[in-house]
Amino acid sequence: MAGAAKVDIRGLSVRQEGRAVVREVSLTIPEKSICAIIGPSGSGKTSLLRTINLLSVDVDRARVDGQI
């Protein structure tokens, strides 16, 4: 059985150069679980992961709204 949330995302939106690349994502990943993020090319998978580990803010200078 999975434990408490290890990653908890609420209402996450990311804008790069004025363009929305992630819109209103909410996601809970429990501790000791495996999660796959899948989707077509250009759907925001990499932008989501870069935002979770803060690269989109520190490196890409993206505007991020919501909570991680």
C-alpha positions as CSV (number, residue, x, y, z in Angstrom):
1,M,0.0,0.0,0.0
2,A,1.3,3.4,-0.9
3,G,2.1,5.9,1.8
4,A,1.8,9.7,2.0
5,A,2.2,11.9,-1.0
6,K,5.8,12.3,-2.1
7,V,4.9,14.7,-4.9
8,D,1.8,16.8,-4.7
9,I,1.1,19.3,-7.5
10,R,-2.0,21.6,-7.5
11,G,-3.1,23.9,-10.4
12,L,0.4,24.0,-12.0
13,S,0.6,26.2,-15.1
14,V,3.8,27.1,-16.9
15,R,4.3,29.9,-19.5
16,Q,7.5,30.2,-21.7
17,E,7.9,33.3,-23.9
18,G,4.2,34.2,-23.4
19,R,3.0,30.7,-24.5
20,A,1.2,28.3,-22.1
21,V,3.2,25.0,-22.2
22,V,1.5,23.4,-19.2
23,R,-2.1,24.3,-18.1
24,E,-3.7,23.6,-14.7
25,V,-2.1,20.3,-13.9
26,S,-2.9,18.6,-10.6
27,L,-1.1,15.4,-9.7
28,T,-0.4,13.4,-6.6
29,I,2.3,10.7,-6.6
30,P,2.4,8.6,-3.4
31,E,5.6,7.7,-1.7
32,K,7.1,4.4,-2.8
33,S,5.2,4.3,-6.1
34,I,6.1,4.4,-9.8
35,C,4.5,6.9,-12.1
36,A,4.8,7.3,-15.9
37,I,4.1,10.5,-17.7
38,I,3.0,9.8,-21.3
39,G,1.6,11.8,-24.1
40,P,2.2,12.9,-27.7
41,S,5.1,15.1,-28.7
42,G,4.6,18.7,-27.6
43,S,2.1,17.9,-24.8
44,G,4.3,19.3,-22.0
45,K,5.8,16.2,-20.4
46,T,9.4,17.6,-20.4
47,S,8.2,21.1,-19.2
48,L,6.3,19.4,-16.3
49,L,9.4,17.5,-15.2
50,R,11.6,20.5,-15.6
51,T,9.2,22.5,-13.5
52,I,9.1,19.9,-10.7
53,N,12.9,20.0,-10.4
54,L,13.0,23.8,-10.8
55,L,14.9,23.9,-14.1
56,S,12.1,25.7,-15.9
57,V,12.5,28.6,-13.4
58,D,16.2,28.7,-12.9
59,V,17.3,27.9,-16.5
60,D,14.3,28.5,-18.8
61,R,13.1,31.6,-17.0
62,A,9.5,30.4,-17.3
63,R,6.6,31.8,-15.4
64,V,5.1,29.2,-13.0
65,D,1.8,29.4,-11.2
66,G,0.4,26.8,-8.8
67,Q,1.9,24.7,-6.1
68,I,4.4,21.8,-6.0
